[in-house]
Amino acid sequence: MEFTKMHGLGNDFIVVFGEKSLPDNAAELAVKLCNRFFGIGADGLVYILPSERGDYMMRIINSDGSEAEQCGNAIRCVAKYVYDHGYVESEQIVIETIGAGEQKVKLQVKNGKVETV
């Protein structure tokens, strides 16, 4: 499993890109990987997935294995990830969430990299 460790305004996340859907064992993975003593350590496991209603879909599995409806700090990481890696070109993107629908995100970019979301 390839991942990127990111932080957004005080929260840290394990970000996974490239999966087609949420794995069946996502809750178990989150509990193990987010453990700060025996795992990577994070507040949550964030999957960036394909979306039919936005540029991408974000699914967040908290460190206790529960799924979050939305998280402002995680969506910042998702937006920065997809822009900085060249998966989107626009500075205004839409991220689909499970509980909060489509979230419009505006990026401030300088020299080709996201500075703020």
Secondary structure, DSSP 8 states (H G I E B T S, - for coil): ---EEEEETTEEEEEEES-SS--TTHHHHHHHHH-TTTSS--SEEEEEE--SSSSEEEEEEETTS-EES--HHHHHHHHHHHHHTTS---SEEEEE-SSS-EEEEE-EEETTEEEE-
